[in-house]
Amino acid sequence: MKTPDEFWNEFIEKTGRDNEDKCSGDLTFESQGFQNDSKVTLILSGKKTAFFSALSSFLIDSEPLPLSGELYMVFDRSNNPVCIIEIDSVEIVPFCAVTWEMAQKEGEDSSLNEWKEKQKENLEDEGNILGFSFSEDLKLVYQTFRVVYTNL
């Protein structure tokens, strides 16, 4: 496999992007092992085109919010780069206002209720670690994206 730098340079060369374009970060979707690879498969198949993050996590870690147009390198469980995604849109939405149309773009659940149950559990776990509490009004950062490069 290619190193991240080799993968990025190949992306720039093969897509004709500007050499000044920068990678905004790495994504593993906070999953380990086979779970991460299943999410990567969803991304590569076009079934996963969005994800949610707790706004509190950005604020606690003093991280800037992502912006439309930013590029991220996605890694598999072996820490190999598999694709580059571009953020299409970023929206702040309360947990209680997430629609099925939004949740479906994560490509992982069969209903809004299933999505809410899983997300609530994940957000409670994250909040216990970082120091925020889950509530129905908890603000989420909803990001949509598209794959702009893969060499698979």
C-alpha positions in Angstrom: 0.0 0.0 0.0 0.9 3.6 -0.5 1.9 6.0 2.3 -0.5 8.8 3.0 1.9 11.2 1.2 2.1 9.0 -1.8 -1.6 8.5 -1.9 -2.2 12.3 -1.7 0.3 13.1 -4.4 -1.3 10.5 -6.6 -4.7 12.1 -6.0 -3.3 15.5 -7.0 -1.7 14.2 -10.1 -4.5 12.0 -11.3 -7.3 14.4 -10.6 -5.6 17.6 -11.9 -6.1 19.3 -8.5 -4.1 22.3 -7.6 -0.8 21.4 -5.8 -1.8 24.0 -3.2 -4.8 21.9 -2.1 -4.3 20.5 1.4 -5.6 17.5 3.2 -7.7 18.8 6.2 -7.3 15.6 8.2 -7.6 11.8 8.5 -10.9 9.9 9.0 -11.4 6.5 10.6 -15.0 7.1 11.6 -14.2 6.4 15.3 -14.5 2.7 14.7 -12.0 -0.1 15.1 -11.4 -3.3 13.2 -14.0 -4.8 11.0 -16.6 -2.2 12.0 -14.3 0.5 10.5 -13.9 -1.5 7.3 -17.6 -1.9 7.0 -18.0 1.8 7.1 -15.2 2.2 4.5 -17.1 -0.3 2.3 -20.3 1.8 2.7 -18.4 4.9 1.6 -16.8 3.3 -1.4 -20.1 1.9 -2.5 -21.8 5.3 -2.3 -24.2 4.2 0.5 -22.6 6.3 3.2 -22.5 10.0 2.2 -22.9 11.7 5.5 -21.9 11.5 9.2 -22.8 13.2 12.5 -20.5 14.4 15.3 -21.3 16.0 18.6 -20.8 19.8 18.4 -19.6 19.5 22.1 -16.6 17.4 21.0 -15.4 20.2 18.7 -15.9 22.8 21.4 -14.2 20.8 24.1 -11.3 20.0 21.9 -11.1 23.6 20.6 -11.3 22.2 17.0 -12.6 24.3 14.2 -15.8 23.1 12.5 -15.3 21.5 9.1 -16.0 23.6 6.1 -17.6 22.8 2.7 -14.8 22.0 0.2 -12.4 20.5 2.7 -10.7 17.3 1.7 -10.1 14.3 4.1 -8.2 11.1 3.7 -10.1 8.0 4.8 -8.2 5.0 6.2 -9.0 1.3 6.6 -8.4 -0.7 9.8 -4.8 -1.4 8.8 -4.3 2.4 8.6 -3.9 2.4 4.8 -5.4 5.3 2.8 -8.4 4.1 0.7 -10.1 7.2 -0.5 -10.3 11.0 -0.3 -13.6 12.6 0.4 -14.7 16.2 -0.1 -17.1 17.8 2.4 -20.2 19.1 0.5 -22.1 20.7 3.4 -21.9 21.2 7.1 -25.0 21.9 9.2 -25.6 22.2 13.0 -28.8 20.3 13.9 -30.3 19.3 17.3 -30.5 15.5 17.8 -34.3 15.7 18.0 -34.5 17.4 14.6 -32.6 14.8 12.6 -34.8 13.4 9.9 -34.8 9.9 8.4 -33.6 11.5 5.1 -30.5 12.8 7.0 -29.9 9.6 9.0 -30.3 7.4 5.8 -27.2 9.1 4.3 -25.1 7.5 7.0 -26.0 4.2 5.2 -26.0 2.1 8.4 -29.5 1.8 9.8 -32.9 0.6 8.6 -35.1 3.2 10.4 -34.9 6.5 12.2 -35.6 4.8 15.5 -32.7 2.4 15.0 -30.4 5.4 14.2 -31.6 7.3 17.2 -31.0 4.4 19.6 -27.5 3.7 18.3 -26.6 7.4 18.2 -27.9 8.1 21.7 -25.7 5.3 23.0 -22.7 6.5 21.1 -23.2 10.1 22.2 -23.7 9.1 25.9 -20.4 7.1 25.8 -18.6 10.0 24.1 -20.1 12.5 26.6 -19.0 10.4 29.6 -15.4 10.5 28.2 -15.4 14.2 27.2 -17.6 15.7 29.8 -20.9 16.5 28.2 -24.4 15.1 28.7 -26.7 13.7 26.1 -30.1 15.4 25.7 -32.6 15.5 22.8 -31.5 19.0 22.1 -27.8 18.1 21.9 -26.3 19.9 18.8 -24.8 17.7 16.1 -22.5 18.6 13.3 -24.1 17.0 10.2 -21.6 16.6 7.3 -22.4 15.4 3.8 -19.6 14.4 1.5 -18.6 12.7 -1.7 -15.7 10.5 -2.7 -13.4 12.4 -5.0 -10.6 9.8 -5.3 -9.9 6.2 -4.7 -7.3 3.9 -6.3 -9.1 0.7 -5.4 
